[in-house]
Amino acid sequence: MRFGAKAAWILCFAWCAWLTASQVWLQRSLGIWTPDLGLVLLASLVMRSGYSSSLGLVFCLVSTRLAFSLEPPAALLAGGWMGFLLARSVAHTFDADQMFARAGAAFGAALLMGSWVLLAGGFRAGSWDQYGGGEALELLAGVFTSAAATGLCALLLGPVFVHLPGLAPLRRPA
């Protein structure tokens, strides 16, 4: 691996950490309308990069999210892989430059990951009422709202996320 590629992975990890920290900060004011910025980055770069780079993106996303949340690690990893696979299938089906495909991939990835983490957290707590403080339909509505915000963020800011400084080696197709 060349030095540029190593530096790109270090910067990818730093960008994921900054985006996750920003997401936590935004959650205070936006509530359930907070987009999952890490999944926006994942969906934006998966539409551009090759398969091997995308697997590293999932690792960066999940490991930084673990540092900022109390969500179950196995659920985050499984949700990240499901979101990655969905975004990858959208990338193979549609053109990489279509902004609506990128937004749909981010929406679907956020919906899958949020639902999976909610399901795993409910099983972990023994009840969804104890886990989220509300009924299951209210919690799923919150996941759907967050996924819609993530899709909208990918629609509007996806090109910005693709061209973040230092990530150029990750944008090249494999």
LINKALIN-V949820 format. One record per backbone hydrogen bond with DSSP energy under -1.0 kcal/mol. NH is the residue of the N-H (numbers start at 1). CO is the residue of the C=O. E is the energy in kcal/mol with one decimal. If there is no record, write none. Layout:
BEGIN
NH,CO,E
NH,CO,E
END
This chain:
BEGIN
6,2,-2.0
7,3,-2.7
8,4,-1.9
9,5,-1.9
10,6,-2.0
11,7,-2.5
12,8,-2.3
13,9,-2.2
14,10,-2.1
15,11,-3.0
16,12,-2.6
17,13,-2.1
18,14,-2.6
19,15,-2.8
20,16,-2.4
21,17,-2.5
22,18,-2.5
23,19,-2.1
24,20,-2.1
25,21,-2.1
26,22,-2.8
27,23,-1.6
30,26,-2.9
31,27,-1.4
33,30,-1.8
34,31,-1.3
37,35,-1.2
40,36,-1.5
41,37,-2.1
42,38,-2.5
43,39,-2.9
44,40,-2.4
45,41,-2.5
46,42,-2.6
47,43,-1.5
49,45,-3.2
54,50,-1.7
55,51,-1.5
56,52,-1.2
57,53,-1.6
58,54,-1.9
59,55,-1.7
60,56,-2.5
61,57,-2.7
62,58,-2.8
63,59,-2.5
64,60,-2.0
65,61,-2.0
66,62,-2.1
76,72,-2.3
77,73,-2.5
78,74,-2.5
79,75,-2.8
80,76,-2.6
81,77,-2.2
82,78,-2.4
83,79,-2.6
84,80,-2.4
85,81,-2.7
86,82,-2.3
87,83,-2.5
88,84,-2.6
89,85,-2.2
90,86,-2.2
91,87,-2.2
92,88,-1.9
93,89,-1.4
94,90,-2.8
98,95,-1.4
102,98,-1.7
103,99,-2.2
104,100,-2.4
105,101,-2.4
106,102,-2.3
107,103,-2.6
108,104,-2.7
109,105,-2.5
110,106,-2.4
111,107,-2.4
112,108,-2.7
113,109,-2.8
114,110,-2.5
115,111,-2.2
116,112,-2.5
117,113,-2.6
118,114,-2.2
119,115,-2.6
120,116,-2.7
121,117,-2.5
122,118,-2.2
123,119,-2.2
124,120,-2.2
125,121,-2.2
126,122,-1.3
131,127,-1.6
132,128,-2.1
133,129,-1.2
139,135,-2.1
140,136,-2.5
141,137,-2.1
142,138,-1.8
143,139,-1.9
144,140,-2.6
145,141,-2.4
146,142,-2.3
147,143,-2.3
148,144,-2.4
149,145,-2.2
150,146,-2.1
151,147,-2.5
152,148,-2.3
153,149,-2.3
154,150,-2.3
155,151,-2.0
156,152,-2.2
157,153,-3.4
158,154,-1.3
161,157,-2.0
162,158,-2.0
163,159,-1.4
164,161,-1.1
167,164,-1.7
170,167,-1.1
171,168,-1.1
END
